[in-house]
Amino acid sequence: MRLHDISQIVKRNLNILTTLLPILSFVIPFLILYSLYPLSFEQTFQGRTYYLFFLWLVSLEIILNWKKVQKTKLSKLKSVRTVLFVIVLILPTLYVIATNFCGLNAMIEDYALQHLPPEDPELAGHARFLPLSIEYLIFAVLFCLTILVAYGIHGLVDFSISALLLGIIGVLFTIDNLVPVEKSLVQIFVPATATLAANVLNLMGYQTTMSVGTFPYYGRMPVIMVEGYPLARFAIAWPCAGVESLLIYTVTILLFLKKTDIPWKYSIVYFVIGAVVTYFINVLRIVTVFLIAIENGPDFMANFQRFHNYYGPLYSIVWIVSYPLIILGSRALWGKIRNWKAGTKDDAKVSTGIKLSE
């Protein structure tokens, strides 16, 4: 093999490595966090499971924009941009080290406790989750900074879905930690969701009653109770009702549809169908919580916590990240069927009916 061929192979692999560096810069801090808090990656609400979906979305965005990101090359090795790129790549790891080994997380908790209103003592329990909320927000900012240095302003558009996932989760976790449920604006959507969940349980043969309960710090919330099962009694707050799933879905699907050339009429249909499915998944999640309490009796708590903190929110997230792929697949299938009906047998002329915008 000639020296020129070897240099071309090295150069090509170096370009691929450079393209993957934004992912690798977050894999390392995520691995450190996993070694410190493995159970947090088995928990969606106030946990780190969303980091795995973030990596999945970044990988998907790189694949969808592969040609474009390959065209964007860093300048000479010793350029200011290259040095800045290296610096932003190590910032996520430095942040994890600072928060978990240099006492920054403890400082955040202490600051939160010192500035909580004295009439809200229950906030003390939420203060320990505040560093995680800030962690999501900092990672979102660092990821945007990395993409900005690597690919410029247009890169922020190409990687906007994964960045917004981190940002939205961080904002929602922060709201849950600092704002009482009753005072949160998103709580206004909960009564309708709770009513629908109660009706589903009624259709399944269970008799339910609804009331409004008042709880310390949380305030007034809808309460559903299944008659004959005293343990199947739960108050419904906005995180339990899946409001965060609807917000994540809205941002994700709108950004996805914006990147395609799907006609706006079909885009509206796709959006509405996905929103309805997301909403009913959240309703079924509430119903499942009651079924766990009904079927497990006094020993339901372990299964309840596992479902409430991990599997329940996972239902919606799996659907949200899969739905764009379902749209792509359905459009491709419809394109093949349409061409088949038209008598087109040349595979090269088969249209998927969808094209990602440049």
C-alpha positions as CSV (number, residue, x, y, z in Angstrom):
1,M,0.0,0.0,0.0
2,R,1.4,3.4,-1.0
3,L,2.0,6.1,1.5
4,H,-0.5,8.3,-0.3
5,D,-3.2,5.6,0.1
6,I,-2.4,5.3,3.8
7,S,-2.6,9.1,4.3
8,Q,-6.0,9.1,2.6
9,I,-7.3,6.4,4.9
10,V,-6.0,8.2,8.0
11,K,-7.5,11.5,6.7
12,R,-10.9,9.9,6.0
13,N,-11.0,8.2,9.4
14,L,-9.9,11.4,11.1
15,N,-12.8,13.2,9.5
16,I,-15.2,10.6,10.8
17,L,-13.7,10.8,14.3
18,T,-14.1,14.6,14.2
19,T,-17.7,14.2,13.2
20,L,-18.3,11.9,16.2
21,L,-16.5,14.0,18.7
22,P,-19.6,15.9,19.9
23,I,-21.1,12.6,20.9
24,L,-17.9,11.3,22.5
25,S,-17.5,14.5,24.5
26,F,-20.7,13.6,26.3
27,V,-20.3,9.8,26.5
28,I,-17.3,10.2,28.9
29,P,-19.1,12.4,31.5
30,F,-22.2,10.1,31.2
31,L,-20.0,7.1,32.0
32,I,-18.6,8.9,35.0
33,L,-22.1,9.7,36.2
34,Y,-23.1,6.1,35.6
35,S,-20.2,4.9,37.7
36,L,-21.3,7.2,40.5
37,Y,-25.1,7.0,40.3
38,P,-26.0,3.8,38.3
39,L,-29.6,3.8,39.6
40,S,-30.2,7.3,38.3
41,F,-30.0,5.9,34.7
42,E,-32.8,3.5,35.6
43,Q,-35.1,6.4,36.4
44,T,-36.7,8.8,34.0
45,F,-38.4,11.3,36.3
46,Q,-35.7,13.2,38.3
47,G,-33.2,10.7,36.7
48,R,-30.7,10.4,33.9
49,T,-32.4,8.0,31.5
50,Y,-33.0,10.9,29.1
51,Y,-29.3,11.1,28.5
52,L,-29.5,7.8,26.7
53,F,-32.3,9.2,24.4
54,F,-30.2,12.3,23.9
55,L,-27.3,10.2,22.6
56,W,-29.7,8.3,20.4
57,L,-31.1,11.5,18.9
58,V,-27.6,13.0,18.3
59,S,-26.6,9.8,16.5
60,L,-29.8,10.0,14.4
61,E,-29.2,13.7,13.6
62,I,-25.6,13.0,12.5
63,I,-26.8,10.2,10.2
64,L,-29.5,12.4,8.7
65,N,-27.0,15.3,8.2
66,W,-24.0,13.2,7.4
67,K,-23.1,14.8,4.1
68,K,-23.5,18.3,5.5
69,V,-21.4,17.7,8.6
70,Q,-18.7,16.0,6.5
71,K,-18.4,19.1,4.4
72,T,-17.7,21.2,7.5
73,K,-14.1,20.8,8.4
74,L,-12.1,22.5,11.1
75,S,-9.3,24.7,9.8
76,K,-5.6,24.2,10.4
77,L,-4.6,22.2,13.4
78,K,-3.2,25.2,15.3
79,S,-6.1,27.6,14.4
80,V,-8.0,29.4,17.1
81,R,-11.2,27.6,16.1
82,T,-9.5,24.2,16.6
83,V,-8.2,25.1,20.0
84,L,-11.7,26.4,21.0
85,F,-13.2,23.2,19.7
86,V,-10.9,21.1,21.9
87,I,-11.7,23.2,24.9
88,V,-15.5,22.9,24.5
89,L,-15.2,19.2,24.0
90,I,-13.7,18.7,27.5
91,L,-16.0,21.1,29.3
92,P,-18.8,18.5,30.0
93,T,-16.2,16.2,31.7
94,L,-14.8,19.1,33.6
95,Y,-18.3,20.1,34.8
96,V,-19.0,16.6,36.0
97,I,-15.7,16.5,37.9
98,A,-16.4,19.9,39.4
99,T,-19.9,19.0,40.6
100,N,-19.3,15.6,41.9
101,F,-15.7,15.7,43.2
102,C,-15.2,19.4,44.0
103,G,-18.3,20.0,46.0
104,L,-20.3,22.1,43.5
105,N,-23.4,20.0,43.8
106,A,-23.3,20.5,47.6
107,M,-23.0,24.2,47.1
108,I,-26.1,24.2,44.9
109,E,-28.1,22.3,47.4
110,D,-27.0,24.6,50.3
111,Y,-27.8,27.7,48.3
112,A,-31.3,26.3,47.4
113,L,-32.0,25.5,51.1
114,Q,-30.9,28.9,52.3
115,H,-33.1,30.8,49.8
116,L,-36.3,28.7,50.1
117,P,-39.3,30.4,51.5
118,P,-39.6,29.5,55.2
119,E,-43.4,28.7,54.8
120,D,-42.5,25.9,52.3
121,P,-40.4,23.4,54.3
122,E,-41.3,20.6,51.9
123,L,-39.0,22.2,49.4
124,A,-36.1,20.9,51.4
125,G,-36.8,17.5,49.9
126,H,-36.7,18.9,46.4
127,A,-33.5,20.8,46.9
128,R,-31.4,17.6,46.6
129,F,-32.8,17.2,43.0
130,L,-31.9,20.8,42.0
131,P,-28.3,19.9,41.0
132,L,-29.7,17.3,38.5
133,S,-32.0,20.0,37.0
134,I,-29.0,22.3,36.6
135,E,-26.9,19.5,35.2
136,Y,-29.4,19.0,32.3
137,L,-29.5,22.7,31.6
138,I,-25.6,23.0,31.6
139,F,-25.3,20.0,29.3
140,A,-27.8,21.6,26.9
141,V,-25.8,24.8,26.9
142,L,-22.5,23.0,26.4
143,F,-23.9,20.9,23.6
144,C,-25.1,23.9,21.8
145,L,-21.7,25.5,22.3
146,T,-19.9,22.5,20.9
147,I,-22.2,22.4,17.8
148,L,-21.8,26.1,17.3
149,V,-18.0,25.9,17.3
150,A,-17.9,22.8,15.1
151,Y,-20.6,23.5,12.5
152,G,-21.6,27.2,13.0
153,I,-25.1,28.6,13.3
154,H,-26.6,26.2,10.8
155,G,-25.4,23.3,12.9
156,L,-27.6,24.4,15.8
157,V,-30.6,23.9,13.5
158,D,-29.5,20.5,12.4
159,F,-29.0,19.4,16.0
160,S,-31.8,21.3,17.6
161,I,-34.0,18.3,18.6
162,S,-31.4,16.7,20.8
163,A,-30.4,20.0,22.3
164,L,-34.0,21.0,23.1
165,L,-34.5,17.6,24.7
166,L,-31.9,18.3,27.4
167,G,-33.2,21.9,27.8
168,I,-36.8,21.0,28.2
169,I,-36.1,18.2,30.7
170,G,-33.9,20.6,32.7
171,V,-36.6,23.3,32.7
172,L,-39.4,20.8,33.7
173,F,-37.3,19.3,36.5
174,T,-36.5,22.8,37.8
175,I,-40.1,23.8,37.8
176,D,-41.0,20.6,39.7
177,N,-38.3,21.3,42.3
178,L,-39.0,25.0,42.9
179,V,-42.6,25.6,42.1
180,P,-45.5,24.0,44.1
181,V,-47.8,21.9,42.0
182,E,-50.8,24.0,42.5
183,K,-49.0,27.2,41.4
184,S,-47.6,25.6,38.3
185,L,-49.4,26.7,35.1
186,V,-49.1,23.2,33.5
187,Q,-51.2,21.8,36.3
188,I,-54.4,23.2,34.6
189,F,-54.2,20.3,32.1
190,V,-54.3,17.6,34.8
191,P,-58.1,17.5,35.8
192,A,-59.1,16.5,32.2
193,T,-56.4,13.8,32.1
194,A,-57.4,12.5,35.5
195,T,-61.1,12.4,34.5
196,L,-60.3,10.4,31.4
197,A,-58.2,8.0,33.3
198,A,-61.0,7.4,35.8
199,N,-63.4,6.8,32.9
200,V,-61.1,4.2,31.5
201,L,-60.9,2.4,34.8
202,N,-64.7,2.5,35.0
203,L,-64.9,0.9,31.5
204,M,-62.6,-1.8,32.8
205,G,-65.2,-2.6,35.5
206,Y,-63.7,-0.7,38.4
207,Q,-65.8,1.9,40.2
208,T,-63.9,5.1,40.8
209,T,-64.5,8.3,42.6
210,M,-62.8,11.7,42.1
211,S,-62.2,14.4,44.5
212,V,-59.8,17.3,45.1
213,G,-57.2,16.9,47.9
214,T,-55.0,19.5,49.6
215,F,-51.4,18.4,50.3
216,P,-48.6,20.2,52.2
217,Y,-46.5,22.3,49.8
218,Y,-48.1,20.7,46.7
219,G,-51.5,22.3,47.2
220,R,-54.7,21.2,45.6
221,M,-54.6,18.2,43.2
222,P,-57.2,15.8,41.7
223,V,-57.5,12.5,43.6
224,I,-58.7,9.2,42.1
225,M,-59.8,6.3,44.3
226,V,-60.9,2.9,43.2
227,E,-63.7,1.6,45.4
228,G,-62.9,-1.6,47.2
229,Y,-59.2,-1.1,46.9
230,P,-58.0,1.4,49.6
231,L,-54.4,1.3,48.4
232,A,-55.5,2.3,44.9
233,R,-55.8,6.0,45.8
234,F,-53.5,8.5,44.2
235,A,-53.3,12.3,43.7
236,I,-52.4,13.4,40.1
237,A,-49.8,16.1,39.6
238,W,-48.6,17.4,36.2
239,P,-45.5,15.3,36.1
240,C,-47.6,12.2,36.7
241,A,-50.0,13.2,33.9
242,G,-47.3,13.3,31.4
243,V,-47.3,17.0,30.6
244,E,-43.6,16.8,30.0
245,S,-44.2,14.1,27.3
246,L,-46.6,16.4,25.4
247,L,-44.1,19.2,25.5
248,I,-41.2,17.0,24.4
249,Y,-43.4,15.6,21.6
250,T,-44.5,19.0,20.4
251,V,-41.0,20.3,20.1
252,T,-39.6,17.1,18.6
253,I,-42.3,16.6,15.9
254,L,-42.4,20.3,14.9
255,L,-38.7,20.4,14.4
256,F,-38.8,17.1,12.5
257,L,-41.6,18.2,10.2
258,K,-39.8,21.5,9.6
259,K,-36.8,19.5,8.2
260,T,-39.0,17.7,5.7
261,D,-40.8,18.7,2.6
262,I,-44.1,17.0,3.7
263,P,-47.0,19.2,2.6
264,W,-48.4,21.3,5.4
265,K,-51.8,19.6,5.2
266,Y,-50.2,16.2,5.9
267,S,-47.9,17.7,8.5
268,I,-51.0,18.8,10.5
269,V,-52.5,15.3,10.3
270,Y,-49.2,13.7,11.4
271,F,-48.9,16.2,14.3
272,V,-52.5,15.7,15.5
273,I,-52.3,11.9,15.3
274,G,-49.0,11.8,17.2
275,A,-50.4,14.2,19.9
276,V,-53.5,12.1,20.4
277,V,-51.4,8.9,20.8
278,T,-49.0,10.7,23.2
279,Y,-51.9,12.0,25.3
280,F,-53.6,8.6,25.5
281,I,-50.3,6.9,26.4
282,N,-50.1,9.3,29.4
283,V,-53.7,8.3,30.3
284,L,-52.9,4.6,30.1
285,R,-49.8,5.3,32.3
286,I,-52.0,6.6,35.0
287,V,-54.4,3.6,34.6
288,T,-51.5,1.2,34.9
289,V,-50.4,2.8,38.2
290,F,-53.8,2.0,39.6
291,L,-53.8,-1.6,38.2
292,I,-50.4,-2.1,39.9
293,A,-51.9,-1.1,43.2
294,I,-55.0,-3.3,42.6
295,E,-53.2,-6.4,41.6
296,N,-50.2,-6.3,44.0
297,G,-52.1,-5.3,47.2
298,P,-50.0,-4.3,50.2
299,D,-46.7,-5.2,48.4
300,F,-47.3,-2.9,45.5
301,M,-44.9,-0.2,46.5
302,A,-41.7,-1.7,44.8
303,N,-43.5,-2.3,41.5
304,F,-45.2,1.1,41.8
305,Q,-41.9,3.0,42.2
306,R,-40.3,1.1,39.4
307,F,-43.1,1.9,37.0
308,H,-43.7,5.4,38.2
309,N,-40.0,6.4,38.0
310,Y,-38.9,4.5,34.9
311,Y,-41.2,2.4,32.8
312,G,-44.2,4.8,32.8
313,P,-42.3,7.8,31.4
314,L,-40.4,5.4,29.1
315,Y,-43.7,4.5,27.3
316,S,-44.1,8.1,26.0
317,I,-40.4,8.7,25.2
318,V,-40.1,5.5,23.2
319,W,-43.1,6.5,21.2
320,I,-41.9,10.1,20.7
321,V,-38.5,9.1,19.3
322,S,-40.0,6.3,17.2
323,Y,-42.8,8.4,15.6
324,P,-40.6,10.3,13.2
325,L,-39.2,7.0,12.0
326,I,-42.8,5.7,11.6
327,I,-43.6,8.7,9.5
328,L,-40.5,8.2,7.3
329,G,-41.4,4.5,6.9
330,S,-45.1,5.1,6.1
331,R,-44.2,7.8,3.5
332,A,-41.7,5.5,1.9
333,L,-44.2,2.6,1.8
334,W,-46.9,4.8,0.4
335,G,-44.5,6.0,-2.3
336,K,-43.8,2.4,-3.3
337,I,-47.5,1.5,-3.4
338,R,-48.3,4.6,-5.4
339,N,-45.6,3.9,-8.0
340,W,-46.6,0.2,-8.1
341,K,-50.2,1.2,-8.9
342,A,-48.9,3.5,-11.6
343,G,-47.0,0.5,-13.1
344,T,-43.5,1.7,-12.1
345,K,-41.1,-1.2,-11.7
346,D,-37.8,0.6,-11.9
347,D,-36.6,0.8,-8.3
348,A,-34.5,3.8,-9.1
349,K,-37.6,5.8,-9.7
350,V,-39.4,4.8,-6.6
351,S,-40.0,7.9,-4.5
352,T,-40.3,7.9,-0.7
353,G,-42.5,10.9,-0.8
354,I,-40.3,12.7,1.7
355,K,-37.0,14.5,1.6
356,L,-35.1,16.0,4.5
357,S,-34.4,19.7,3.8
358,E,-30.9,20.9,3.5
